[in-house]
Amino acid sequence: MPADLAVIGLGPYGLPLAQAAVAAGVSTVGYATGPEAGSLSPAELRRMHSAGFRPLSDPAQLGRVRTAVICAPTPRGADGALDLGQVEAAARTLAARLRPHTTVILESPVLPGTTEEFLRPLLEKGSGLRAGRDFHLAYSPSRVDPGNRDHTPVGTPKVIGGLTPACTESAATFYGRLTDKVVRARGLREAETVQLLETNYRHVNIALVNEMAVLCHELGVDLWDVIRCAETKPFGFQAFRPGPGVGGHGAAQDLTGHATRTLRMVELAQQVNNRMPRYVVQRAATLLNEHGKSARGARVLLLGVTYKPDLADLQGTPAQEIAVRLMGLGAAVSYHDPYVPAWSVLDRPVPRADSLYEAAADADLTILLQQHRTYDLQGLSVKAQLLLDTRGATPTGAAHRL
């Protein structure tokens, strides 16, 4: 049976789109581009399947849809650039089955120019069709905030940019079924650059408060109180909070190799944020030393190892580097996370604490890396021998804050 929509790439961008489409009554199929991990819970996946969502094993069925959205992940490669391998695989798979009048939309995070200069030739060569004449081609930045219950897909405006005005309108018609507001960009590059700006905005502002965290610690200033006061300003300020690093699927991009000049602010932000795991370990070693203990041989419990609270997603989590650095100092590292039943670092399994309070009482140092709602931080601060809070989540005076 033909479907209205095929979501190609069932990872962090594709699954939420498929979920929103199914909820809107759109007949939806999904095709995985590789081993992908999304942010939906098993219960959410079961509800999608019961509502009619169908994962495809046969790519031939991609030729029977009206709209195909490529949501393949674009992780950083060894050189730091975005790896378009899964986007290419998705494009080649779709192109061989692409039929006239289909609307093809790219949602994967990419640099400006990718849709027209990279995706378009793959689709045209593989299908023998011409974009803008035989099929519609557009880009829409993915606006997924896993776990955010306040901003649903319906209430989140969708930006659309097409190869031609007709392409834009075709994509806008599709997204109009999923969201209350569609915003039309001038074209493909403008829509792609929206994604670039939104992602870099997050990274730059997190870098600012991360630098403030280091400065305020040196000055003896409570940064979390500073932020609490600052966010009462009704204009010109948006609150961001520091942490042990920046995880997630949206990598900051400084356009190195893709433009005549780089984004210097983004380069600096990446440097600041990349230093945070090392700073956390330095603070941990200093705290242990101040309490008469050495990092070598110390029992260190990492509390919450996912990149975001109340999700099982480990993509880019700073906990990985923090654990590696602590092990390099000779610490015996264990972890607790209600969403992560097993965790490995450097291909070695990290011991998982079954009883949180007992583990915190036994550890020489407990480091709160992620603030899951299930954690009783007041009780934890009483049980832990020594507690380093990288999220400013514990009561004032109950722990050492970042």
C-alpha positions as CSV (number, residue, x, y, z in Angstrom):
1,M,0.0,0.0,0.0
2,P,1.6,3.4,-1.0
3,A,2.4,5.8,1.8
4,D,2.4,9.6,1.9
5,L,5.8,9.8,3.5
6,A,9.1,7.9,3.6
7,V,11.5,8.9,6.3
8,I,15.0,7.8,5.3
9,G,17.3,7.6,8.3
10,L,15.7,6.5,11.6
11,G,18.1,8.1,14.0
12,P,17.8,11.3,16.1
13,Y,16.2,13.3,13.3
14,G,14.2,10.8,11.5
15,L,12.3,9.1,14.3
16,P,10.9,12.3,15.8
17,L,9.8,13.4,12.3
18,A,8.1,10.0,11.7
19,Q,6.5,10.2,15.2
20,A,5.1,13.7,14.3
21,A,3.8,12.5,10.9
22,V,2.1,9.5,12.4
23,A,0.5,11.7,15.1
24,A,-0.8,14.0,12.3
25,G,-2.4,11.1,10.5
26,V,0.1,10.9,7.7
27,S,0.7,7.4,6.3
28,T,4.4,6.9,7.0
29,V,7.1,4.4,6.3
30,G,10.7,4.4,7.5
31,Y,14.0,3.2,6.0
32,A,17.2,2.9,8.1
33,T,20.4,4.1,6.5
34,G,22.6,2.3,9.0
35,P,22.9,1.3,12.7
36,E,21.1,4.3,14.2
37,A,20.0,5.2,17.7
38,G,17.1,7.6,18.3
39,S,15.7,9.3,21.3
40,L,12.3,7.7,21.4
41,S,11.3,5.4,24.3
42,P,10.2,1.8,23.6
43,A,6.7,2.9,24.6
44,E,6.7,5.7,22.0
45,L,7.9,3.3,19.3
46,R,5.2,0.8,20.2
47,R,2.6,3.6,19.9
48,M,4.0,4.6,16.4
49,H,3.7,1.0,15.2
50,S,0.2,0.6,16.5
51,A,-0.7,3.8,14.7
52,G,0.4,2.4,11.4
53,F,4.1,3.3,11.1
54,R,5.9,0.7,9.0
55,P,9.7,0.2,8.9
56,L,10.8,-1.0,5.5
57,S,13.3,-3.7,4.7
58,D,12.8,-3.5,1.0
59,P,13.9,-0.1,-0.5
60,A,11.8,-0.8,-3.6
61,Q,8.8,0.6,-1.7
62,L,10.5,4.0,-1.5
63,G,9.3,4.5,-5.1
64,R,5.7,4.5,-4.0
65,V,5.7,7.6,-1.7
66,R,4.7,11.2,-2.4
67,T,7.3,12.7,-0.1
68,A,10.7,11.4,0.9
69,V,12.6,13.1,3.7
70,I,16.3,12.2,4.2
71,C,17.2,12.4,7.9
72,A,20.5,10.5,7.8
73,P,23.0,11.4,10.6
74,T,26.0,13.5,9.6
75,P,28.6,12.8,12.3
76,R,32.0,14.4,12.4
77,G,34.7,12.5,10.5
78,A,38.3,12.1,11.6
79,D,39.2,15.5,10.1
80,G,36.4,17.2,12.0
81,A,34.3,17.8,8.9
82,L,30.7,16.4,8.6
83,D,30.6,12.9,7.3
84,L,28.0,12.8,4.5
85,G,28.4,9.0,3.9
86,Q,24.9,8.1,5.2
87,V,23.3,11.0,3.3
88,E,25.0,9.7,0.1
89,A,23.8,6.1,0.8
90,A,20.3,7.4,1.3
91,A,20.4,9.5,-1.8
92,R,21.6,6.6,-4.0
93,T,19.0,4.2,-2.5
94,L,16.2,6.7,-3.1
95,A,17.4,7.8,-6.6
96,A,17.2,4.3,-8.0
97,R,13.5,4.3,-7.1
98,L,12.6,8.0,-7.5
99,R,9.5,8.7,-9.5
100,P,8.3,11.9,-11.2
101,H,6.4,14.5,-9.0
102,T,8.0,13.2,-5.7
103,T,9.0,15.8,-3.2
104,V,12.5,15.1,-1.8
105,I,13.5,17.0,1.4
106,L,16.8,16.9,3.2
107,E,16.7,17.5,7.0
108,S,20.2,16.2,7.9
109,P,22.6,18.9,9.4
110,V,24.7,20.0,6.5
111,L,26.8,23.0,5.4
112,P,25.3,25.6,3.0
113,G,25.4,24.4,-0.6
114,T,25.1,20.7,0.2
115,T,21.6,20.1,-1.1
116,E,22.2,21.6,-4.5
117,E,25.9,20.7,-5.0
118,F,26.0,17.2,-3.3
119,L,22.5,15.8,-3.0
120,R,21.0,17.0,-6.3
121,P,23.6,15.4,-8.6
122,L,23.2,12.1,-6.8
123,L,19.4,12.1,-7.2
124,E,19.5,13.3,-10.8
125,K,22.2,10.8,-12.0
126,G,20.6,7.8,-10.2
127,S,17.1,8.6,-11.4
128,G,17.5,10.2,-14.8
129,L,15.1,12.9,-13.5
130,R,15.7,16.6,-13.2
131,A,15.3,18.5,-9.9
132,G,12.9,21.4,-10.2
133,R,11.3,20.0,-13.3
134,D,10.6,16.3,-12.7
135,F,10.7,16.2,-8.9
136,H,10.8,18.8,-6.1
137,L,13.9,19.3,-4.0
138,A,14.0,21.3,-0.7
139,Y,15.9,21.6,2.6
140,S,14.4,22.0,6.0
141,P,16.5,22.3,9.2
142,S,15.6,19.7,11.8
143,R,14.4,21.4,15.0
144,V,14.4,18.4,17.4
145,D,14.9,18.9,21.1
146,P,14.7,15.4,22.6
147,G,12.8,15.2,25.8
148,N,11.3,18.7,25.5
149,R,7.6,18.5,26.3
150,D,7.0,22.2,26.1
151,H,7.9,22.6,22.4
152,T,6.2,19.9,20.3
153,P,6.5,19.6,16.5
154,V,3.0,21.0,16.0
155,G,4.0,24.2,17.8
156,T,7.5,24.5,16.4
157,P,7.6,26.6,13.1
158,K,9.2,24.7,10.2
159,V,11.6,26.5,7.9
160,I,11.5,25.5,4.2
161,G,13.8,26.4,1.3
162,G,13.4,24.9,-2.2
163,L,15.4,24.8,-5.4
164,T,12.6,26.6,-7.1
165,P,9.5,28.5,-5.7
166,A,7.4,25.5,-6.8
167,C,9.8,23.2,-4.8
168,T,9.3,25.4,-1.7
169,E,5.6,25.4,-2.0
170,S,5.4,21.6,-2.4
171,A,7.5,21.1,0.7
172,A,5.5,23.8,2.6
173,T,2.3,21.9,1.7
174,F,3.7,18.7,3.2
175,Y,5.0,20.3,6.5
176,G,1.7,22.3,6.8
177,R,0.2,18.9,7.7
178,L,2.6,18.6,10.7
179,T,3.0,22.1,12.1
180,D,1.0,25.2,12.8
181,K,3.4,27.5,11.0
182,V,5.7,27.2,7.9
183,V,8.4,29.8,7.3
184,R,9.6,30.1,3.7
185,A,13.3,30.9,3.2
186,R,14.5,32.5,0.0
187,G,16.1,29.3,-1.2
188,L,18.1,26.2,-0.3
189,R,21.2,27.9,1.0
190,E,19.3,30.3,3.2
191,A,17.4,27.3,4.8
192,E,20.7,25.4,5.2
193,T,22.3,28.4,6.8
194,V,19.4,28.7,9.3
195,Q,20.5,25.3,10.6
196,L,24.1,26.5,10.8
197,L,23.2,29.6,12.7
198,E,20.9,27.9,15.2
199,T,23.4,25.2,16.0
200,N,26.3,27.6,16.4
201,Y,24.2,29.9,18.5
202,R,23.8,27.1,21.1
203,H,27.5,26.2,21.1
204,V,28.7,29.8,21.4
205,N,26.4,30.7,24.3
206,I,27.2,27.5,26.1
207,A,30.9,28.4,25.7
208,L,30.3,31.8,27.2
209,V,28.8,30.4,30.4
210,N,31.4,27.7,30.5
211,E,34.1,30.3,30.5
212,M,32.1,32.3,33.1
213,A,32.0,29.1,35.3
214,V,35.8,28.9,35.3
215,L,36.1,32.6,36.1
216,C,33.5,32.6,38.8
217,H,35.1,29.7,40.5
218,E,38.4,31.6,40.7
219,L,36.6,34.7,42.0
220,G,34.5,32.8,44.5
221,V,31.3,33.9,42.8
222,D,28.2,31.7,42.6
223,L,27.5,31.7,38.9
224,W,24.2,29.9,39.2
225,D,22.9,32.8,41.4
226,V,24.3,35.2,38.8
227,I,22.3,33.4,36.0
228,R,19.2,33.3,38.2
229,C,19.3,37.0,38.6
230,A,20.3,37.8,35.0
231,E,17.4,35.8,33.5
232,T,14.9,38.1,35.2
233,K,15.8,40.7,32.5
234,P,12.9,40.7,30.1
235,F,14.9,41.6,27.0
236,G,18.4,41.1,25.5
237,F,19.3,38.0,27.5
238,Q,18.6,34.3,27.2
239,A,19.8,32.0,30.0
240,F,22.3,29.2,29.2
241,R,23.9,27.1,31.8
242,P,27.4,25.6,32.1
243,G,28.2,22.0,32.2
244,P,30.9,19.4,31.8
245,G,30.9,19.7,28.0
246,V,28.5,19.9,25.0
247,G,27.0,16.7,23.7
248,G,24.3,16.0,21.3
249,H,24.0,15.4,17.5
250,G,24.3,19.0,16.3
251,A,28.0,19.7,15.8
252,A,29.2,23.3,15.7
253,Q,30.6,24.3,12.3
254,D,33.1,27.0,11.6
255,L,33.0,26.6,7.7
256,T,36.7,25.7,7.5
257,G,37.4,24.7,3.9
258,H,34.0,25.8,2.7
259,A,34.3,29.6,2.7
260,T,36.9,32.3,2.3
261,R,36.8,33.0,6.0
262,T,36.0,31.0,9.1
263,L,33.6,31.8,11.9
264,R,36.2,32.8,14.5
265,M,33.7,33.0,17.3
266,V,32.6,29.4,16.6
267,E,36.3,28.2,16.5
268,L,36.8,29.8,20.0
269,A,33.6,28.3,21.3
270,Q,34.7,24.8,20.2
271,Q,38.0,25.3,22.0
272,V,36.3,26.4,25.2
273,N,33.7,23.6,25.2
274,N,36.2,21.0,24.3
275,R,38.3,22.0,27.4
276,M,35.4,21.4,29.8
277,P,35.9,17.7,30.4
278,R,39.5,18.3,31.2
279,Y,38.5,21.1,33.6
280,V,36.1,18.9,35.4
281,V,38.8,16.3,36.0
282,Q,41.2,19.0,37.2
283,R,38.6,20.1,39.7
284,A,38.0,16.5,40.8
285,A,41.7,15.9,41.4
286,T,42.0,19.2,43.3
287,L,39.0,18.3,45.5
288,L,40.4,14.9,46.3
289,N,43.8,16.4,47.1
290,E,42.2,19.0,49.4
291,H,40.6,16.2,51.3
292,G,43.8,14.3,51.7
293,K,43.3,11.8,48.9
294,S,45.1,11.2,45.6
295,A,43.3,10.7,42.3
296,R,45.4,7.5,41.9
297,G,43.4,4.7,43.5
298,A,40.4,7.0,44.3
299,R,37.0,5.5,43.9
300,V,35.1,8.0,41.6
301,L,31.3,7.6,40.8
302,L,30.0,9.3,37.7
303,L,26.3,10.2,38.1
304,G,24.4,10.5,34.9
305,V,26.4,9.7,31.7
306,T,23.9,10.7,29.0
307,Y,24.3,14.0,27.1
308,K,20.8,15.2,28.1
309,P,18.6,14.6,31.2
310,D,16.0,11.9,31.2
311,L,17.1,10.4,27.9
312,A,19.2,7.3,27.0
313,D,21.2,9.1,24.3
314,L,25.0,8.9,24.7
315,Q,25.8,10.8,21.5
316,G,28.8,13.1,22.2
317,T,28.4,12.8,26.0
318,P,31.3,14.5,27.9
319,A,31.2,11.6,30.4
320,Q,33.2,9.5,28.0
321,E,36.3,11.8,28.0
322,I,35.9,12.5,31.7
323,A,36.0,8.8,32.4
324,V,39.0,8.3,30.2
325,R,40.9,11.1,31.9
326,L,40.1,9.9,35.4
327,M,41.2,6.4,34.5
328,G,44.4,7.9,33.1
329,L,45.0,9.4,36.6
330,G,44.6,6.0,38.1
331,A,41.1,6.4,39.5
332,A,38.7,3.5,39.8
333,V,35.7,4.7,37.9
334,S,32.1,3.5,38.2
335,Y,28.8,5.0,37.1
336,H,25.1,5.2,37.8
337,D,22.5,6.1,35.2
338,P,18.9,4.8,35.2
339,Y,18.8,5.1,31.4
340,V,22.1,3.3,30.6
341,P,22.1,-0.4,31.7
342,A,25.7,-0.9,30.3
343,W,28.5,1.5,29.4
344,S,32.0,1.0,28.0
345,V,34.9,3.3,27.8
346,L,38.0,2.4,25.6
347,D,36.2,-0.9,24.9
348,R,36.2,-1.8,28.6
349,P,33.0,-2.1,30.5
350,V,32.6,0.4,33.3
351,P,31.2,-1.0,36.6
352,R,27.6,0.0,37.1
353,A,26.4,0.9,40.6
354,D,23.1,-0.8,41.5
355,S,22.4,1.0,44.7
356,L,23.0,4.8,44.2
357,Y,23.2,5.8,47.9
358,E,25.5,2.9,48.8
359,A,27.7,3.6,45.9
360,A,27.9,7.4,46.7
361,A,28.7,6.6,50.3
362,D,31.5,4.2,49.3
363,A,33.0,6.5,46.6
364,D,35.7,8.9,47.5
365,L,34.2,11.4,45.0
366,T,30.8,11.5,43.3
367,I,30.5,13.7,40.2
368,L,27.1,14.8,39.0
369,L,27.3,15.0,35.2
370,Q,23.7,14.8,34.3
371,Q,20.6,15.8,36.3
372,H,18.0,13.1,35.8
373,R,14.6,13.8,37.4
374,T,14.8,10.5,39.3
375,Y,17.8,11.7,41.3
376,D,17.1,12.9,44.9
377,L,20.0,15.4,45.0
378,Q,19.2,16.4,48.6
379,G,19.5,12.9,49.8
380,L,22.5,12.3,47.6
381,S,24.4,15.3,49.0
382,V,23.9,13.8,52.5
383,K,25.1,10.3,51.6
384,A,28.1,11.2,49.3
385,Q,31.5,11.6,51.0
386,L,32.4,14.3,48.5
387,L,30.2,15.7,45.7
388,L,31.1,17.7,42.6
389,D,28.0,19.2,40.9
390,T,28.7,20.2,37.3
391,R,25.1,21.2,36.7
392,G,24.3,23.5,39.6
393,A,21.4,21.2,40.6
394,T,22.1,20.6,44.2
395,P,21.0,22.9,47.0
396,T,23.3,25.8,47.8
397,G,26.1,24.6,50.1
398,A,25.3,20.9,49.7
399,A,28.1,20.2,47.1
400,H,31.1,21.7,45.3
401,R,29.7,23.3,42.2
402,L,31.6,23.6,38.9
